[in-house]
């Protein structure tokens, strides 16, 4: 007797780790139970016909800022996770800063867990933080399932005694030794504070406060100096390092050379570095402000070349929203405006549009960067991050040649600010499933806000690098 599936997806172009094939997928109890050229002889309680569409593993966005606790009015779990679901993302890792208090103690972690429970449309996990004065909290956080710890090598901004602080060299080095012993890893915002702060102060002093001056205040050398130091610390401590939002060809090549000699490092970049350039900061305005800043067109194309060569590990959004008055108020200079790009809903569609449609990069290559690489970085693979029998049925269905122009009323995030507004995309997410349950359709929108579950696990589990 043939199996009876809870759900079946038929006739889709299914993106597997080695290529794309026309296949049927059978789902039982939230897991992929069968993948076959035809399951027509099997029964299912629900059948979804994906003819003419592509079925990919759900994106796993390991770099978002939802700003809880106490700054949920900047985004919050409900709005942020809805945006991710609408963009084909099925799990995320929320960063420790911007919330008050930041996630650097068990008490703060508990607060965040309570706020997320029942308010996330997709699955989720959390980063801890590595900051001065909290080294004694690292082991406690690890015991509660935190496996990744975020640190800044430059001033992250913000005000108040409890704000997230950059790690001085001693904190970073000692913290990396402790985290290595715990079996965890460190995520680094790698920019030299000595360089960026001095250049920013000089620009403001000289009255240069526009977008071009901001870009010049955070040059590639600031990224290279910090990356170089972090690689040294990694090699000396044995601590795995994940470099977030790397913006330059030179930095990716530096990290790749370290990999070749055995360093335990991975590298992430973001859709905005692959789509926008420094000129867009002027034409779009503060909605396109981020740190590191957008780079030249030559740098952008160089990152695509390195992506095609397999030298990147992860694509993540670095979704960093804020209220409009902190971003768009005309009284603010470009330096004063909040620095962060809010684009989580568009990440997958940008990568398919720019990478697959325009540059003919294979879908399975992009799926590795969007799904498998992030899952491996957090030890979630092969439960998540790929389409395979036994894996969670975290799936996104995409319609090719579905051209649409992004408008503010299509965004599910709290504040309708995005540098991608007015941009036309060549593909459209039509369905998102988390563990076999539909959380988003193009027709109904996001309608399963309580579907997501917490994915924390002990950091001493076997680490799988991308």
ZILINKA-V10397 format. One record per backbone hydrogen bond with DSSP energy under -1.0 kcal/mol. CO is the residue of the C=O (numbers start at 1). NH is the residue of the N-H. If there is no record, write none. Layout:
# ZILINKA-V10397
CO_NH ; CO_NH
This chain:
# ZILINKA-V10397
3_43 ; 5_45 ; 7_27 ; 8_48 ; 9_25 ; 10_50 ; 12_23 ; 13_55 ; 14_21 ; 16_19 ; 19_16 ; 21_14 ; 23_12 ; 24_36 ; 25_9 ; 26_33 ; 26_34 ; 27_6 ; 27_7 ; 28_31 ; 30_393 ; 31_28 ; 32_390 ; 34_26 ; 36_24 ; 39_42 ; 43_5 ; 46_8 ; 48_10 ; 50_53 ; 53_13 ; 54_398 ; 55_15 ; 56_396 ; 59_90 ; 59_91 ; 61_93 ; 63_318 ; 63_319 ; 64_95 ; 66_76 ; 69_100 ; 71_74 ; 76_80 ; 77_81 ; 78_82 ; 79_83 ; 80_84 ; 81_85 ; 82_86 ; 83_87 ; 84_89 ; 85_88 ; 88_59 ; 90_123 ; 91_61 ; 92_125 ; 93_64 ; 94_127 ; 96_103 ; 102_104 ; 105_109 ; 106_110 ; 107_111 ; 108_112 ; 109_113 ; 110_114 ; 111_115 ; 112_116 ; 113_117 ; 116_119 ; 120_452 ; 123_92 ; 124_455 ; 125_94 ; 128_150 ; 131_134 ; 134_137 ; 135_138 ; 137_141 ; 138_142 ; 139_143 ; 141_146 ; 142_145 ; 145_457 ; 147_185 ; 148_128 ; 149_187 ; 150_130 ; 151_189 ; 152_167 ; 153_193 ; 160_163 ; 168_172 ; 169_173 ; 170_174 ; 171_175 ; 172_176 ; 173_177 ; 174_178 ; 175_179 ; 176_180 ; 177_181 ; 178_182 ; 179_184 ; 180_183 ; 185_149 ; 186_242 ; 187_151 ; 188_244 ; 189_153 ; 189_191 ; 192_196 ; 193_197 ; 194_198 ; 195_199 ; 196_200 ; 197_201 ; 198_202 ; 199_203 ; 200_204 ; 201_205 ; 202_206 ; 203_208 ; 204_207 ; 209_334 ; 210_214 ; 211_215 ; 212_216 ; 213_217 ; 215_218 ; 219_222 ; 220_224 ; 221_225 ; 222_192 ; 222_226 ; 223_227 ; 224_228 ; 225_229 ; 226_230 ; 227_231 ; 228_232 ; 229_233 ; 230_234 ; 231_235 ; 232_236 ; 233_237 ; 234_238 ; 240_186 ; 241_266 ; 242_188 ; 243_268 ; 248_252 ; 249_253 ; 250_254 ; 251_255 ; 252_256 ; 253_257 ; 254_258 ; 255_259 ; 256_260 ; 257_261 ; 258_263 ; 259_262 ; 263_265 ; 264_241 ; 266_243 ; 267_313 ; 267_314 ; 268_246 ; 269_316 ; 270_273 ; 272_276 ; 277_280 ; 279_283 ; 280_284 ; 285_288 ; 286_289 ; 289_340 ; 295_278 ; 296_300 ; 297_301 ; 298_302 ; 299_303 ; 300_304 ; 301_305 ; 302_306 ; 303_307 ; 304_308 ; 305_309 ; 306_311 ; 307_310 ; 314_269 ; 319_65 ; 323_326 ; 324_327 ; 324_328 ; 326_338 ; 329_332 ; 333_337 ; 341_320 ; 343_346 ; 346_350 ; 347_351 ; 348_352 ; 349_353 ; 350_354 ; 351_355 ; 352_357 ; 353_358 ; 355_361 ; 356_360 ; 362_366 ; 363_367 ; 364_368 ; 365_369 ; 366_370 ; 367_371 ; 367_372 ; 368_373 ; 369_315 ; 370_60 ; 371_375 ; 372_376 ; 373_377 ; 374_378 ; 375_380 ; 376_379 ; 380_384 ; 383_392 ; 388_391 ; 391_32 ; 392_394 ; 393_436 ; 394_58 ; 395_433 ; 396_56 ; 397_430 ; 397_431 ; 398_54 ; 399_428 ; 404_425 ; 406_422 ; 407_410 ; 408_411 ; 415_417 ; 418_421 ; 420_423 ; 423_406 ; 425_404 ; 426_402 ; 428_399 ; 430_442 ; 431_397 ; 432_439 ; 432_440 ; 433_395 ; 434_437 ; 437_434 ; 439_447 ; 440_432 ; 441_445 ; 445_441 ; 448_451 ; 453_124 ; 458_461
